[in-house]
Amino acid sequence: LDLDIDWSDVFRHVHAVSKTNPFWNELSASNPFVHDIAASNRNENNKYLSILKEKPYLFSKVSSNRDSLASSGDELDIDCLLRKTSARRSGRSKSVSDFLDIVDNRRFNPHKTAPQKTIDSDMTWLQNDREAYKMAWLSHRQLTRSCLDLEAMSHSPGWAQTQATDIHVVCKLNHEGGSVQLPDSDINIHVPVGHVLPGEFQEVGLKAILNPPSSFNNELSSTISPLIELRLSNLNTREAIFLEVKVAAKVKNDPLSQVMSDIVCFYSLNKEGPFKKLENCYTYQDTIQVKLTDLSHVMYAVIAVQANKIQPPATNVWDYVHRTVSVGIYGPKYIHPTFTTVFTVFGHNYIPGQLTICDIKKRGKNMPPVVFQLWGKHTFLLEKPQDLNISLVSCDPDFEVKMEDQSKNIKEEELKTGEMVRQQFLFSMLGCREMHFFVFLVQIKVLKSSQVMQFHVTTPDPAPKLSGIINRPKRLQNRKEIKSAPLFLIPAVKYPKFQDKTLSVNTYGVALKTVLRQNKIDYLLEYFKGDTIALLGEDKVKAIGQTKIKEWYVGVLRRKIGLVHCKNIKVISKEQAMDTADSELTTRNLVEQIALPFKKLTYIYSVVLSTVSESVYDWRALAEVLGYSHMSLDDFSEAHADKESERVAHVVKRMKEDCHANKKKRLFLYELIVALLKIDCQGLVARLTQDTIILTSAVKLGKYWRELAERLARLTKQQIEAYEVPHQGKNGTVALEMMWKPAYDFLYTWGAHYGDSYRDVLQDLQSALDKMKNPVTKHWRELTGTLILVNCMEVLRASAFSKLEEE
């Protein structure tokens, strides 16, 4: 909504009340219906609100969630500026008062900005209608507490969430260009150098609309991407921009399919169309890159596979392509004695982390719109549209699926539409046992063939009021997520080629003082006044130095990576740097240095083996970077030859044996992490990093985990004892050498609440350990080293895996 609507005639009593009400300031800060008046009194010039962020995180898949712009529905425009928040809060709805606070006394030049406004709001009709204004605001903030059924909230605390659903990403780029990536997706916008004039900026907004236009789904055409909304603020451009999308299909290699079908991009200035086919497209397997020359403030694009005609024995366009189907299991943030899960099939490979469900029913009544969280996902190959049978089975005797919900069908016609298809399954708890999370099996059967897919999903914890003290079932102590090997052949995944070249760095720092340490501290740089230090990103790390906690940049100097105190350097741009020879580093050296902490971390070999074998889909790619390029299928026994996961496990075991035979020179976990980074498995590296850090921290803490539990989660003495009870010996106490077990149980449960936000897990754990009475981090610096690792992933991916250069 425009923030410059004059409500003075409607609220004539407001100014008088503000003088007599001592709570007026606090009231206006939380009430959107009066806050704009209070704000206008404080600052009359706050009439323009930027739609995009000031400091984007470019080239980032793993950190982009924390910078996402979220709204409450597909029809909403990107019309707000979000604060920089952690990943676990990035989806929260913002109120009008939040929007006003974020303005931060900034003002655009009206003559310069007005022609470039991306959003044209016409809210004058609300001028004298307070009720209309109220309803418009509530509609905008669809899932606010005002819209929820309070009775439903009391019965199902997990549904009382006010998080927004759709994921956006926004960036502000200068004339040097850059890339913008939609969080948790393979949708990218590449802005070349010189796109805008020096001194000018381009604000880019990306949004995925889950249901693509239905007109593109028929016998001759099928959409294989969501509808992509692209917004630009500046049309005074010199260069075109590139849209790059990894789609859910690739054309088969046989001559007929190559001739009869093609992957194309359709473009429109309106969401409803009409769409035109773009000619400037380049396709490589399942990735398409499109050159956009006809730029507008708002644009829409969708990728589809099209057939010229259907020639028997083919029956539709699906027969010409290898088509993958993506499914997601969604549920509430917390589980309750009775809760609903939603099985969702997408017509593309973009699976959002949150989904709004509007047709939930309870006791025969429709519930308010609910934001469900992604619990698990799966992708499989489906050669043609066919009827599917979906069944969910609880693996825990304390929970069951409602009888009529145990098996449901999805029709072939529903898959052809390209839209989301949903089926709901109701879980309920048996008896009055204590609530706890559990595992259930999802099974997908193709009715016209013998193809069967299955995977396991782990629920989140129960709501705080229902959970009490969580006693983790022993069968779930080792892993929160349990997976089974799929019963079908996973489509081949092409891993990018690692390029050993000099890092591309955009930001530098000049040392303002000399820092030399008598007692050397791992991962902290030493430097002389005037040294030019390359900064690997703009993120700051909080960690203890010699005596106290400080904020640090990750820097490079004299081929060494480490932390440099933020107050000891002056940040400059690439153009201002005079001599950068001492701060150059190759991608190979970067990988080898950031993996150094894994030489000293504790790990469970069986967990590492199963995690890697489930997550790497090409044994040849892994074997090559591990130095086993000579291996062939003949090297596998019959037991390892059937499944790709078994082959990957065989390669890892081979490397483990070689490292064990040469312990003095080779370390298993270190070499494995280096190899995974070289095939761009950053998500897998992040997962292994969190697992090993939690285990090693538990071992390092021992009995001192009790102090950490009080700091991190404010556990009471009774709750701490509940963690230790399962590990007590015959004398009723936990032996000192066994104290790491309750510490591990606590840290694992605590880390699970962060979801995929592994950066926040590492940083919050580092901060809590630093604040202990006798910090273990004064001597154990490997946690600091892993923080350097995760903060270098973006620059590594940008420099070592340049797709444009490869093509």
C-alpha positions in Angstrom: 0.0 0.0 0.0 1.2 3.6 -0.7 2.4 5.1 2.5 1.5 8.7 1.6 -2.3 8.4 1.9 -3.6 11.3 4.0 -5.8 10.0 6.8 -6.1 13.2 8.7 -9.8 13.6 8.0 -10.6 10.1 9.0 -8.6 10.1 12.3 -9.2 13.6 13.5 -9.0 12.5 17.1 -5.6 10.9 16.7 -3.4 13.9 17.3 -5.2 14.7 20.5 -5.0 11.2 21.8 -1.2 11.1 21.1 -0.7 14.0 23.5 -2.6 12.5 26.4 -1.9 8.8 26.0 1.4 7.9 27.7 1.6 4.6 25.7 1.1 6.3 22.3 4.6 5.6 21.1 4.4 1.8 21.9 0.9 1.7 20.5 1.7 3.3 17.2 4.7 1.0 16.7 2.5 -2.1 16.7 -0.7 -0.8 15.2 -0.6 -0.5 11.4 -3.8 1.6 11.3 -2.2 4.5 13.3 1.5 4.0 12.8 1.6 5.7 9.4 0.2 8.9 11.0 2.8 8.8 13.8 5.5 8.1 11.3 4.5 11.0 9.1 4.8 13.3 12.1 8.3 12.1 12.7 9.5 12.4 9.2 7.4 14.1 6.5 9.8 13.0 3.7 9.5 9.2 4.0 7.2 8.9 1.0 9.2 6.5 -1.2 10.1 2.9 -0.3 12.7 1.0 -2.2 11.5 -2.4 -3.4 14.8 -4.1 -3.3 17.7 -4.9 -1.0 20.8 -2.8 -0.7 23.5 -5.6 -0.2 22.6 -8.8 -2.0 24.4 -12.1 -1.6 25.3 -13.1 -5.2 26.0 -16.5 -6.6 24.6 -18.1 -3.4 22.4 -21.2 -3.2 23.1 -22.0 0.4 22.6 -18.6 1.9 20.0 -17.0 -0.2 17.1 -18.1 2.0 18.1 -15.5 4.6 17.8 -12.8 1.9 14.6 -13.9 0.3 11.7 -11.4 -0.1 8.5 -13.1 0.9 4.8 -12.2 0.5 1.6 -13.9 1.3 0.2 -14.9 -2.1 0.9 -15.4 -5.8 -0.9 -12.2 -6.8 1.1 -9.9 -4.6 3.7 -7.5 -6.0 7.2 -7.2 -4.6 6.6 -4.0 -2.7 8.6 -4.1 0.5 12.2 -4.0 1.7 13.2 -6.7 4.1 15.7 -6.5 6.8 18.8 -8.8 6.7 17.7 -11.7 8.9 18.8 -15.2 9.7 17.5 -18.1 7.6 15.1 -19.3 10.2 13.3 -15.9 10.3 13.5 -14.9 6.6 10.0 -16.1 5.8 8.2 -14.1 8.5 5.5 -11.6 7.4 6.3 -8.0 7.8 3.8 -5.5 9.0 3.3 -2.0 7.7 5.2 -0.6 10.8 8.1 -2.9 9.8 8.1 -1.4 6.4 8.3 2.1 7.7 11.1 1.2 10.1 13.2 -0.3 7.3 13.1 2.9 5.3 15.8 4.2 7.7 15.3 7.9 6.8 16.3 7.3 3.2 14.7 9.3 0.4 14.8 8.9 -3.4 14.9 11.8 -5.7 11.3 12.0 -7.0 12.3 13.2 -10.5 14.9 10.4 -10.9 12.9 7.6 -9.4 9.3 8.2 -10.5 9.8 7.0 -14.2 11.5 3.8 -12.9 9.0 2.8 -10.2 8.3 -0.9 -10.6 5.0 -0.8 -8.7 2.2 1.5 -9.7 -0.3 1.5 -6.8 -3.6 3.3 -7.0 -5.1 3.2 -3.5 -6.9 6.6 -3.6 -10.2 4.7 -3.4 -9.3 3.8 0.2 -8.9 7.5 1.1 -12.1 7.9 3.0 -13.0 4.3 3.7 -11.4 3.0 6.9 -13.0 -0.4 6.7 -11.8 -0.9 3.1 -8.3 0.1 4.1 -8.4 -2.4 7.0 -9.5 -5.2 4.7 -6.9 -4.4 2.1 -4.2 -4.4 4.7 -5.4 -7.7 6.2 -5.6 -9.2 2.7 -2.0 -8.1 2.0 -0.8 -9.6 5.3 -2.9 -12.7 4.6 -1.6 -15.0 7.4 -1.4 -12.5 10.2 -2.7 -13.4 13.7 -5.8 -11.3 13.0 -6.8 -13.8 10.3 -6.4 -17.0 12.3 -9.0 -18.9 14.2 -7.9 -18.6 17.8 -9.8 -21.8 18.8 -8.0 -23.7 16.1 -4.7 -22.2 17.4 -5.3 -23.6 20.8 -5.9 -27.1 19.5 -3.1 -27.1 17.0 -0.2 -24.8 18.0 1.8 -25.8 15.0 -0.7 -24.1 12.7 -0.5 -20.7 14.4 2.3 -19.5 12.2 2.4 -16.1 10.5 5.1 -16.9 8.0 4.7 -15.9 4.4 4.8 -18.5 1.7 6.2 -17.4 -1.7 9.9 -17.0 -2.2 11.4 -14.0 -3.9 14.9 -12.8 -4.2 16.0 -9.2 -4.9 19.3 -7.6 -5.6 20.7 -4.2 -6.5 23.5 -4.4 -9.0 25.9 -1.7 -10.4 27.5 -1.5 -13.8 29.8 -4.5 -13.0 26.7 -6.8 -13.2 26.4 -10.0 -11.3 24.0 -13.0 -10.9 20.8 -13.3 -9.0 19.5 -16.7 -7.9 16.1 -17.7 -6.6 16.6 -19.4 -3.2 16.5 -23.3 -3.3 16.2 -23.4 -7.1 18.2 -23.5 -10.3 16.7 -20.3 -11.6 19.3 -17.6 -12.2 19.5 -14.1 -13.8 22.9 -13.2 -15.2 23.5 -9.4 -15.6 26.6 -8.7 -17.8 29.2 -6.0 -17.2 28.0 -2.7 -18.7 24.3 -3.5 -18.5 23.8 -0.1 -16.9 25.9 3.0 -17.1 28.6 3.6 -14.4 27.1 5.3 -11.4 23.6 3.8 -12.1 22.0 0.7 -10.6 19.7 -2.0 -11.7 17.3 -3.5 -9.1 16.4 -7.0 -10.0 13.5 -9.0 -8.5 12.9 -12.7 -9.1 9.8 -14.7 -8.2 8.5 -18.2 -9.0 4.7 -18.7 -9.5 4.1 -22.4 -8.9 1.2 -22.9 -11.3 2.3 -22.1 -14.9 -0.2 -21.0 -17.5 -2.6 -23.9 -18.4 -2.6 -23.0 -22.1 0.9 -24.5 -22.5 -0.1 -28.0 -21.3 -1.7 -30.2 -23.9 -0.8 -33.1 -26.2 1.9 -31.0 -28.1 3.2 -28.9 -25.2 4.1 -29.3 -21.5 5.6 -26.8 -19.1 8.7 -27.8 -17.3 9.4 -24.7 -15.1 7.3 -22.5 -12.9 6.1 -19.2 -14.3 9.0 -16.8 -13.6 8.3 -13.2 -12.7 11.2 -10.8 -13.4 11.2 -7.2 -12.3 13.6 -4.4 -13.3 13.8 -0.9 -11.9 16.0 0.7 -14.6 15.3 0.4 -18.3 18.1 2.7 -19.3 20.2 -0.3 -20.3 23.0 -1.1 -22.7 23.3 -4.9 -22.5 20.7 -7.7 -22.5 20.3 -10.0 -19.5 20.3 -13.8 -19.4 17.8 -16.1 -17.8 19.2 -19.5 -16.9 16.9 -22.3 -15.7 17.4 -26.0 -15.0 14.2 -27.6 -16.1 12.5 -30.9 -15.3 13.1 -32.6 -18.7 15.6 -33.2 -21.5 15.0 -34.3 -25.0 15.8 -38.0 -25.7 18.8 -38.8 -27.8 17.0 -40.7 -30.5 16.8 -38.9 -33.9 13.0 -38.8 -33.9 12.8 -37.0 -30.6 15.5 -34.6 -31.6 13.7 -33.6 -34.7 10.1 -33.6 -33.4 10.5 -31.8 -30.1 12.4 -28.9 -28.6 12.7 -27.0 -25.2 11.7 -23.4 -25.7 11.1 -20.3 -23.6 7.9 -18.2 -23.8 7.9 -14.5 -22.8 5.2 -12.0 -22.0 4.7 -8.6 -20.3 1.5 -9.8 -18.6 0.9 -12.7 -16.3 -2.0 -13.9 -18.3 -0.3 -13.5 -21.7 -0.2 -13.4 -24.6 3.2 -15.2 -24.7 5.6 -15.2 -27.5 8.3 -17.7 -28.3 11.9 -16.4 -27.9 14.5 -17.3 -30.4 17.7 -16.4 -28.4 17.8 -19.7 -26.5 20.6 -22.1 -25.8 19.9 -25.6 -24.4 22.3 -28.0 -22.9 20.7 -31.2 -21.7 18.3 -30.0 -19.0 19.5 -26.4 -18.7 18.3 -23.6 -20.9 19.8 -20.1 -21.2 17.7 -17.3 -22.7 18.9 -13.9 -23.8 16.3 -11.2 -22.9 16.5 -8.1 -25.0 13.0 -6.7 -24.9 13.2 -5.5 -21.3 10.3 -4.1 -19.3 9.7 -3.2 -15.6 7.7 -6.5 -15.2 8.2 -9.6 -17.4 7.1 -13.2 -17.3 8.8 -16.3 -18.7 8.0 -20.0 -18.7 9.9 -22.9 -20.2 8.1 -25.6 -22.0 8.9 -28.7 -24.2 7.0 -28.5 -27.5 6.5 -31.0 -30.3 5.9 -30.1 -33.9 3.5 -33.1 -34.3 2.9 -36.4 -32.7 4.1 -39.3 -34.8 3.0 -42.9 -33.8 3.9 -44.8 -31.7 4.2 -41.5 -29.7 0.9 -40.3 -28.1 2.0 -37.0 -26.6 5.0 -34.7 -26.1 6.1 -36.7 -23.0 7.1 -39.6 -25.3 9.9 -37.4 -26.8 11.6 -36.4 -23.5 13.0 -37.8 -20.2 10.6 -36.1 -17.8 11.2 -36.0 -14.0 8.5 -35.5 -11.5 9.1 -33.7 -8.2 7.1 -34.4 -5.0 7.2 -32.7 -1.7 5.8 -33.7 1.7 4.5 -30.7 3.7 3.3 -30.4 7.3 2.9 -28.0 10.2 6.0 -26.5 11.9 5.2 -28.7 15.0 3.3 -32.0 15.2 0.3 -32.4 17.5 -1.8 -35.4 18.6 -3.7 -35.0 15.3 -2.2 -33.3 12.3 -2.4 -33.2 8.5 0.4 -33.8 6.0 0.1 -32.8 2.3 1.6 -34.8 -0.5 2.3 -32.4 -3.4 3.3 -33.2 -7.0 4.9 -30.4 -9.0 5.0 -30.1 -12.8 8.6 -28.7 -12.5 11.7 -29.3 -10.4 11.2 -26.2 -8.1 10.0 -27.4 -4.6 9.5 -24.4 -2.3 10.4 -24.6 1.4 6.9 -23.4 2.4 3.4 -23.8 0.9 0.1 -22.2 1.7 -2.7 -24.7 2.1 -6.2 -23.2 2.0 -8.5 -26.2 2.0 -7.6 -27.8 5.3 -10.7 -29.1 7.2 -11.0 -29.9 10.8 -14.2 -31.3 12.4 -15.9 -30.8 9.1 -15.1 -27.0 9.0 -12.7 -25.2 6.7 -9.6 -23.9 8.5 -8.0 -20.5 7.8 -5.1 -20.5 5.3 -2.1 -22.4 6.8 1.6 -22.2 6.0 3.0 -25.7 5.8 6.7 -26.5 6.0 8.6 -28.8 3.6 9.4 -32.0 5.5 10.9 -34.1 2.7 11.1 -34.2 -1.1 11.9 -36.7 -3.8 12.4 -36.7 -7.6 11.9 -39.6 -10.0 11.7 -40.3 -13.7 8.3 -40.7 -15.3 8.3 -41.7 -19.0 4.6 -40.7 -19.6 1.6 -39.4 -17.6 0.2 -42.2 -15.7 -2.1 -42.8 -12.7 -0.2 -42.8 -9.4 -1.0 -44.5 -6.1 0.3 -42.7 -3.0 0.4 -44.4 0.4 1.8 -43.2 3.7 2.7 -45.7 6.5 3.9 -44.7 10.0 7.1 -46.5 11.1 6.2 -45.7 14.7 3.6 -47.7 16.7 2.5 -44.6 18.5 1.1 -42.9 15.4 -1.1 -44.1 12.6 -2.5 -42.7 9.3 -6.3 -42.4 9.2 -7.8 -45.5 7.5 -9.4 -43.7 4.6 -6.2 -41.7 4.0 -3.7 -44.5 3.9 -3.9 -44.8 0.1 -4.9 -42.2 -2.5 -4.7 -41.9 -6.3 -3.5 -39.1 -8.6 -5.0 -39.3 -12.1 -3.1 -39.1 -15.3 -5.2 -36.1 -16.4 -4.1 -34.1 -13.3 -0.4 -34.6 -14.2 -1.0 -33.4 -17.7 -2.2 -30.0 -16.5 1.2 -29.0 -15.2 -0.3 -27.6 -12.0 0.3 -28.6 -8.4 -1.6 -31.7 -7.4 -2.2 -32.2 -3.7 -3.4 -35.1 -1.5 -4.0 -34.8 2.3 -3.2 -37.4 4.8 -4.4 -37.3 8.4 -2.1 -38.6 11.2 -3.3 -39.3 14.7 -1.6 -40.4 17.9 -2.6 -43.6 19.6 -3.5 -43.4 23.3 -2.1 -40.8 25.7 1.6 -41.4 25.3 4.2 -38.7 25.3 4.6 -36.8 22.1 7.7 -37.2 20.1 8.8 -36.9 16.5 8.7 -40.1 14.3 9.5 -41.5 10.9 6.9 -42.5 8.2 7.3 -44.1 4.8 6.1 -42.5 1.5 5.5 -45.0 -1.3 4.6 -44.0 -4.9 3.4 -46.7 -7.3 2.9 -46.3 -11.0 -0.3 -48.2 -11.6 0.3 -49.2 -15.2 3.8 -50.5 -14.6 5.8 -52.1 -11.9 7.7 -48.9 -11.0 7.7 -48.2 -7.3 9.4 -45.3 -5.5 9.7 -44.9 -1.7 11.4 -42.7 0.8 11.3 -41.9 4.5 10.3 -38.6 6.1 11.1 -37.5 9.6 8.5 -35.2 11.3 9.6 -32.1 13.3 9.4 -32.0 17.1 6.1 -31.6 18.9 4.9 -28.1 19.8 6.7 -26.7 22.9 3.5 -27.0 25.1 3.0 -30.6 24.1 6.5 -31.9 24.0 7.5 -31.7 27.7 11.0 -33.2 27.9 11.7 -35.0 24.6 13.1 -38.5 25.1 14.6 -39.3 21.8 13.8 -42.9 20.7 17.0 -44.9 20.6 16.5 -45.9 17.0 16.6 -42.2 16.0 19.5 -41.0 18.0 22.1 -41.4 15.3 20.2 -39.5 12.5 17.2 -37.2 12.4 16.6 -38.1 8.7 16.4 -41.7 7.6 16.5 -42.5 3.9 16.3 -45.7 1.9 17.9 -46.3 -1.4 15.3 -45.7 -4.1 14.0 -48.7 -6.0 14.6 -47.2 -9.4 17.6 -45.9 -11.4 18.3 -42.2 -10.6 18.7 -40.1 -13.7 22.3 -39.3 -14.5 23.6 -36.1 -12.9 26.3 -34.2 -14.6 28.6 -32.6 -12.1 30.5 -29.4 -13.1 34.2 -29.4 -14.0 36.4 -27.9 -11.3 38.6 -25.1 -12.7 41.9 -24.3 -11.0 42.3 -20.6 -11.5 42.8 -17.3 -9.6 39.9 -16.3 -7.4 37.7 -13.4 -8.6 37.6 -10.9 -5.7 35.5 -7.7 -5.7 36.3 -6.3 -2.3 39.6 -5.6 -0.5 40.7 -4.2 2.8 43.7 -2.1 3.6 45.3 -2.8 7.0 45.2 0.2 9.3 47.6 -1.2 11.9 50.2 -4.0 12.3 49.0 -7.2 14.0 51.6 -9.8 15.0 50.8 -12.3 17.7 53.4 -13.7 20.1 51.0 -16.7 20.7 50.0 -17.8 17.3 46.2 -18.4 16.9 44.9 -20.7 14.2 42.7 -19.2 11.5 43.6 -15.5 12.5 45.7 -13.6 10.0 48.8 -11.5 10.8 49.5 -8.4 8.7 51.4 -5.2 8.5 50.0 -1.7 8.2 49.3 -0.9 4.6 48.9 -4.6 3.5 46.1 -5.1 0.9 43.9 -8.1 2.0 41.4 -9.7 -0.3 38.0 -10.1 1.4 36.0 -13.3 0.5 32.5 -11.9 0.8 30.8 -9.2 2.9 29.6 -11.5 5.7 31.1 -11.1 9.2 32.0 -13.9 11.5 31.7 -13.5 15.3 34.5 -15.3 17.2 36.8 -14.9 20.2 40.2 -13.4 19.6 43.0 -13.2 22.2 40.6 -12.1 25.0 37.2 -11.1 23.8 34.6 -11.8 21.0 34.9 -9.6 17.9 33.6 -9.4 14.4 35.9 -10.6 11.6 36.0 -10.6 7.8 37.3 -13.7 6.0 40.5 -12.5 4.1 43.4 -13.7 2.1 47.0 -12.5 2.5 50.2 -14.1 1.3 48.4 -17.2 0.2 46.8 -17.8 3.6 43.1 -17.7 4.5 42.1 -16.4 7.9 40.1 -13.8 9.8 40.9 -10.1 10.0 39.3 -7.9 12.7 36.8 -5.6 11.0 38.0 -2.5 12.9 41.6 -3.0 11.7 40.9 -2.6 8.0 39.4 0.0 5.6 37.2 -1.7 3.1 37.8 -0.6 -0.5 36.6 -1.7 -4.0 38.5 -3.7 -6.6 39.2 -0.5 -8.6 40.7 1.3 -5.5 43.2 -1.6 -4.7 46.7 -0.6 -5.7 48.7 -3.9 -5.3 46.9 -7.1 -5.0 49.7 -9.6 -5.7 50.0 -10.6 -2.1 46.3 -11.4 -1.8 45.9 -13.6 -4.9 44.8 -17.2 -4.4 43.8 -20.1 -6.7 40.6 -22.1 -6.3 42.6 -25.3 -5.7 44.5 -23.6 -2.8 41.2 -22.2 -1.5 39.6 -25.7 -1.3 42.6 -27.3 0.3 42.8 -24.6 3.0 39.1 -24.2 3.9 38.9 -28.0 4.4 41.8 -28.0 7.0 39.5 -28.2 10.1 38.4 -31.7 9.0 41.8 -33.0 9.7 41.0 -32.6 13.4 37.2 -33.2 13.6 35.7 -36.4 15.0 33.3 -38.3 12.8 31.3 -41.5 12.7 32.4 -43.4 9.6 29.2 -45.3 9.0 27.1 -42.1 9.1 29.5 -40.4 6.7 29.5 -43.4 4.3 25.7 -43.6 4.2 25.2 -39.8 3.8 27.7 -39.6 0.9 26.4 -42.7 -0.9 22.8 -41.4 -0.7 23.7 -37.9 -1.9 26.2 -38.4 -4.7 24.7 -39.6 -8.0 27.7 -40.2 -10.2 30.4 -42.6 -8.9 32.7 -41.7 -11.8 32.8 -38.0 -10.9 33.7 -38.8 -7.3 36.3 -41.4 -8.3 38.0 -39.0 -10.6 38.5 -36.2 -8.0 39.6 -38.8 -5.5 42.3 -40.0 -7.9 40.6 -43.2 -9.0 39.9 -42.2 -12.6 41.3 -45.6 -13.7 38.3 -47.4 -12.1 35.7 -49.1 -14.3 32.6 -51.1 -13.8 34.7 -54.3 -13.9 36.2 -53.3 -10.5 32.9 -53.7 -8.8 31.6 -56.9 -7.4 28.1 -58.1 -8.1 26.9 -56.7 -4.8 28.0 -53.2 -5.8 27.1 -53.2 -9.5 23.3 -52.7 -9.4 22.8 -49.3 -7.7 24.6 -46.1 -8.1 24.6 -45.6 -4.3 26.4 -48.9 -3.9 29.1 -47.9 -6.4 29.6 -44.6 -4.6 29.9 -46.4 -1.3 32.5 -48.7 -2.8 34.6 -45.8 -4.0 34.5 -44.2 -0.5 35.4 -47.5 1.1 38.3 -47.8 -1.3 39.6 -44.4 -0.3 39.1 -45.1 3.4 41.3 -48.3 3.1 44.0 -46.4 1.2 44.0 -43.6 3.9 44.2 -46.2 6.7 47.2 -47.8 5.0 49.0 -44.5 4.9 47.8 -42.7 8.1 50.8 -40.3 8.3 50.2 -38.7 5.0 46.5 -39.2 4.2 43.4 -38.3 6.3 40.0 -39.7 5.2 37.6 -37.0 6.1 39.8 -34.2 4.8 40.3 -35.8 1.4 36.6 -36.6 1.1 35.5 -33.0 1.8 38.1 -31.6 -0.7 36.7 -34.0 -3.3 33.1 -33.1 -2.6 33.9 -29.4 -2.9 35.6 -30.1 -6.3 32.4 -31.5 -7.7 30.3 -28.7 -6.2 28.4 -30.8 -3.6 28.2 -27.8 -1.3 24.9 -28.9 0.3 26.4 -32.3 1.2 29.5 -30.6 2.6 27.3 -28.3 4.7 25.4 -31.3 6.1 28.6 -33.2 6.9 30.1 -30.0 8.5 27.2 -29.6 10.9 27.2 -33.3 11.8 30.9 -33.5 12.6 30.9 -30.1 14.4 28.1 -31.2 16.7 29.8 -34.6 17.4 33.2 -33.0 18.0 31.7 -30.3 20.2 30.0 -32.9 22.4 33.2 -34.8 22.8 35.2 -31.6 23.6 32.6 -30.4 26.1 32.1 -33.5 28.2 30.5 -32.6 31.5 30.6 -28.9 30.6 27.7 -29.5 28.2 25.3 -28.6 31.1 26.6 -25.0 31.1 26.2 -24.8 27.4 22.6 -26.2 27.6 21.7 -23.5 30.0 23.1 -20.8 27.7 21.7 -22.1 24.4 18.3 -23.4 25.4 17.8 -22.3 29.1 17.3 -25.9 30.1 16.3 -26.5 33.7 18.1 -29.0 35.9 15.3 -31.5 35.4 15.5 -31.3 31.6 19.3 -31.7 31.8 18.9 -34.8 33.9 16.3 -36.2 31.4 19.0 -36.1 28.7 21.5 -38.0 31.0 19.1 -40.7 32.3 19.4 -43.0 29.3 23.2 -43.0 29.6 23.5 -43.6 33.4 25.4 -46.6 34.6 24.5 -49.0 37.4 25.5 -46.5 40.0 22.9 -44.0 38.7 25.5 -41.5 37.3 26.9 -40.9 33.8 30.6 -41.9 33.6 32.9 -39.0 32.6 34.0 -40.8 29.4 30.3 -41.3 28.4 29.3 -37.7 29.1 29.6 -36.9 25.4 26.4 -38.9 24.7 23.9 -36.7 26.5 25.8 -33.7 25.1 25.4 -35.1 21.6 21.7 -35.8 22.1 21.1 -32.2 23.3 23.2 -30.5 20.5 21.5 -32.7 17.8 18.0 -31.8 19.1 19.0 -28.1 19.3 20.5 -28.1 15.8 17.5 -29.8 14.3 15.3 -26.8 15.1 17.3 -24.7 12.7 16.3 -26.8 9.7 18.6 -26.1 6.8 20.2 -23.0 8.3 23.5 -24.6 9.0 25.3 -21.2 9.0 23.2 -20.1 12.0 23.9 -23.4 13.8 27.6 -23.0 13.5 27.6 -19.3 14.3 25.3 -19.6 17.3 27.2 -22.5 18.7 30.5 -20.6 18.3 29.0 -17.6 20.1 27.7 -19.7 23.0 31.0 -21.6 23.4 32.9 -18.4 23.4 30.7 -17.0 26.2 31.3 -20.0 28.6 33.3 -19.4 31.8 36.3 -21.4 30.4 35.7 -21.4 26.6 36.9 -24.5 24.9 37.2 -22.4 21.7 40.3 -20.6 23.3 42.2 -23.8 22.4 39.9 -25.6 20.0 39.6 -23.5 16.8 38.2 -25.9 14.3 34.7 -24.5 14.7 36.1 -21.1 13.7 37.7 -22.9 10.7 34.3 -24.3 9.6 32.8 -20.9 9.8 35.5 -19.7 7.3 34.6 -22.7 5.1 30.9 -21.9 4.9 31.6 -18.2 4.2 33.9 -19.1 1.3 31.5 -21.3 -0.5 30.0 -18.5 -2.6 33.2 -17.2 -3.9 34.4 -20.8 -4.6 31.3 -21.6 -6.7 31.5 -18.3 -8.6 35.2 -18.8 -9.5 35.6 -22.6 -9.9 32.4 -23.5 -11.7 31.9 -20.9 -14.4 29.2 -22.4 -16.6 29.5 -19.6 -19.2 33.2 -20.2 -19.6 32.7 -23.9 -20.0 30.1 -23.4 -22.7 
